[in-house]
Amino acid sequence: MPELIEVEVYRGVADLAIGRTVAAVEAPDAWFLKGGITAADVAAAIEGAAVAATDRIGKLLLLDLGPDRPTLGLRFGMTGRLVLDGNTPIQRLEYSSGRDDPAWDRFALRFTDGGRLRMQDPRRLGGVQLDPDLGLLGPDAWTITLGELRAALGRSSAPLKARLLDQSRVAGLGNLLVDETLWRAGLDPARPAGSLDATELRRLHRTVRSTVQLLFDRGGSHTGDLQVERRWDGRCPKDGAPLQRRTVGGRTTYSCPVHQLAAA
C-alpha cells in the first residue's frame, strides 16, 4: 500500500499539473533520489520544463516533461502520498499515518503559478528517478494477458503469492490485492506458482483483472471483502472458516484453509 490502484489515483492528481511549468525542484532528502542522481541533477534536468503527460506502469508513476527532457519516475513505497496544491484524494493509507507532517515531504515540484506537487513518505520507502528502466517491470496487472500471466508464473516452485508480488513478473500488485485475489480465486498463496493447471490459470487471470477493477471502483486496495477479517480471529467471508495467518513471500498473509486449495 499504495498499490497500483492508489498510484492510478495519484496519476489523476498529477494530470491536473499537465501544462504547468516547473520553477524549482525541492529535494531535501538525498536518500530519496535513486540511481546516483543528486538534487542538482534533477533541477538541471527538469526546471523550466512543462508537464506534458502522465503514465503509470504498476506502482510507478511517470511524468513526461516533454521532448529532450527526462521522464520523472515516482515510487511511493508503503506510505507515500502525492499532494497537489495542498489537496490529495487519499487522506490516509492502510499502513501509514493520516497526519500531514512537513517533515515527511521528501520531494516536490514548485510551479511557476505558485502551485506545488509534493511526495510525502513517512517511512522513506519510495523514491524518485530520472528515466527509470521500464524493462525491469513485468506487465501491468490491470491489463495483463493470459499469456503474460502464464509466462510470469512459469514453472516456478516459488510460492504463488511471492511470484505475484514480484514486480519484475507482474507489476502493480501488493499484499492486499494479492490476498484478496487469491481468496476470490480459491487458490492457496503458498502453493508453487508453477503448479496451476490450465483451468486454474484462466481463473486466476480473470480474477486478477476483475479484482483490480472492482477495488478501484470501490475506492482502494483496502476495500476488499477479505480486508475486514484480516485479524487474529478473522473468519472467511465466504464460508465462515477461521482464517489462516501465515508469512508467505515475506509478507503477512491471510487465507481460507477450506476453499483456497493447495495443488492436488
Residue pairs with C-beta under 8 A, 6 or more apart in sequence:
1 78
1 79
1 93
1 94
1 95
1 96
1 174
1 175
1 176
1 221
1 222
2 10
2 59
2 76
2 78
2 80
2 81
2 90
2 93
2 174
2 221
3 59
3 172
3 173
3 174
3 176
3 177
3 221
4 56
4 58
4 59
4 140
4 141
4 142
4 171
4 172
4 173
4 174
4 177
4 212
5 177
5 212
5 215
5 216
5 220
5 221
6 76
6 90
6 93
6 220
6 221
7 56
7 58
7 59
7 60
7 61
7 76
7 172
8 56
8 142
8 216
9 89
9 90
9 220
10 61
10 74
10 76
10 81
10 82
10 90
11 54
11 55
11 56
11 61
12 89
13 82
13 83
13 84
13 87
13 88
13 89
13 117
14 51
14 54
14 61
14 63
14 82
14 84
14 117
15 54
16 84
17 51
17 63
17 84
17 109
17 111
17 115
17 117
18 51
18 52
18 53
18 54
19 50
19 51
20 50
20 51
20 111
20 112
20 113
20 115
21 48
21 49
21 50
21 111
21 112
21 113
22 46
22 47
22 48
22 49
22 50
22 51
22 65
22 109
22 110
22 111
22 112
23 47
23 110
23 111
23 112
24 43
24 47
24 109
24 110
25 39
25 42
25 43
25 46
25 47
25 107
25 108
25 109
25 110
26 105
26 107
26 108
26 109
26 110
26 118
27 33
27 39
27 42
27 43
27 106
27 107
27 108
27 128
28 105
28 106
29 106
29 107
29 124
30 38
30 39
31 124
32 106
32 107
32 119
32 121
32 124
32 126
32 127
32 128
33 39
33 41
33 42
33 107
33 127
33 128
33 129
34 75
34 127
34 128
34 129
35 129
35 130
35 132
37 128
37 129
37 130
41 130
42 72
42 128
42 130
45 69
45 70
45 130
46 65
46 69
46 70
46 72
46 109
49 65
49 66
49 69
50 65
50 66
51 63
51 64
51 65
52 64
52 65
52 66
53 64
54 61
54 62
54 63
54 64
55 61
55 62
55 64
56 62
56 140
57 134
57 137
57 140
57 171
57 172
58 137
58 138
58 140
58 141
58 167
58 171
58 172
59 75
59 76
59 167
59 171
59 172
59 174
60 73
60 74
60 75
60 132
60 134
60 137
60 171
61 73
61 74
61 75
61 76
61 82
62 71
62 72
62 73
62 74
62 132
63 71
63 72
63 73
63 74
64 71
65 71
65 72
70 130
70 131
71 130
71 131
71 132
72 128
72 129
72 130
73 128
73 129
73 130
73 131
73 132
74 82
74 107
74 119
74 126
74 128
75 126
75 127
75 128
75 129
76 82
76 119
76 121
76 126
77 121
77 123
77 124
77 125
77 126
77 127
78 93
78 95
78 96
78 123
78 125
79 93
79 95
79 96
79 97
79 121
79 122
79 123
79 125
79 126
80 106
80 119
80 120
80 121
80 125
80 126
81 88
81 90
81 93
81 96
81 119
81 120
81 121
82 88
82 117
82 118
82 119
82 120
83 100
83 117
83 118
83 119
83 120
84 115
84 116
84 117
84 118
85 115
85 116
85 117
86 116
90 220
91 98
92 98
94 176
94 221
94 222
96 122
96 123
97 122
100 120
101 120
101 122
104 120
104 121
104 122
105 118
105 119
105 120
106 119
106 120
106 121
106 124
106 126
106 128
107 118
107 119
107 128
108 116
108 117
108 118
108 119
109 116
109 117
109 118
110 116
111 117
119 126
119 128
136 167
136 168
137 167
137 168
137 171
138 148
138 152
138 166
138 167
138 168
138 169
138 170
138 171
139 145
139 148
139 152
139 170
139 171
140 171
140 172
141 170
141 171
141 172
141 173
141 177
141 208
141 209
141 212
142 172
142 209
142 212
142 213
143 209
144 152
144 170
144 205
144 208
144 209
145 205
146 201
146 202
146 205
149 170
149 201
149 204
149 205
149 208
150 201
152 163
152 164
152 166
152 169
152 170
153 160
153 163
153 169
153 193
153 194
153 196
153 201
154 193
154 194
155 194
156 163
156 192
156 193
156 194
157 192
157 193
157 194
158 192
158 193
158 249
159 189
159 190
159 191
159 192
159 193
159 248
159 249
160 182
160 187
160 188
160 189
160 190
160 191
160 192
160 193
160 195
160 196
161 178
161 179
161 182
161 189
161 190
161 248
161 249
161 251
161 253
162 193
162 248
162 249
162 250
163 169
163 170
163 193
163 249
164 170
164 173
164 178
164 181
164 182
164 193
164 208
165 173
165 174
165 175
165 178
165 249
165 251
170 208
172 212
173 181
173 208
174 221
175 251
175 252
175 253
176 221
176 222
176 224
176 227
177 211
177 212
177 215
177 221
177 224
178 189
179 189
179 224
179 226
179 230
179 253
179 254
179 255
180 211
180 215
180 221
180 224
180 225
180 226
180 227
181 204
181 207
181 208
181 211
182 188
182 189
182 204
182 255
182 260
183 224
183 225
183 226
183 236
183 238
183 254
183 255
183 256
183 260
184 207
184 210
184 211
184 225
185 200
185 203
185 204
185 207
186 203
186 259
186 260
186 261
187 196
187 200
187 203
187 204
187 260
187 261
188 255
188 260
188 261
188 262
188 263
189 246
189 248
189 249
189 253
189 255
189 260
190 246
190 248
190 253
190 262
191 262
191 263
192 263
195 263
196 204
196 263
211 224
215 221
215 223
215 224
225 237
226 237
226 254
228 234
228 237
229 235
229 236
229 237
229 243
229 254
230 243
230 254
232 245
233 242
234 242
234 243
234 245
234 254
235 241
235 242
235 243
236 242
236 243
236 256
236 258
236 259
238 256
238 259
239 256
239 258
239 259
241 256
241 257
241 258
241 259
242 257
243 254
243 255
243 256
244 254
244 255
244 256
244 257
245 252
245 253
245 254
246 252
246 253
246 255
247 253
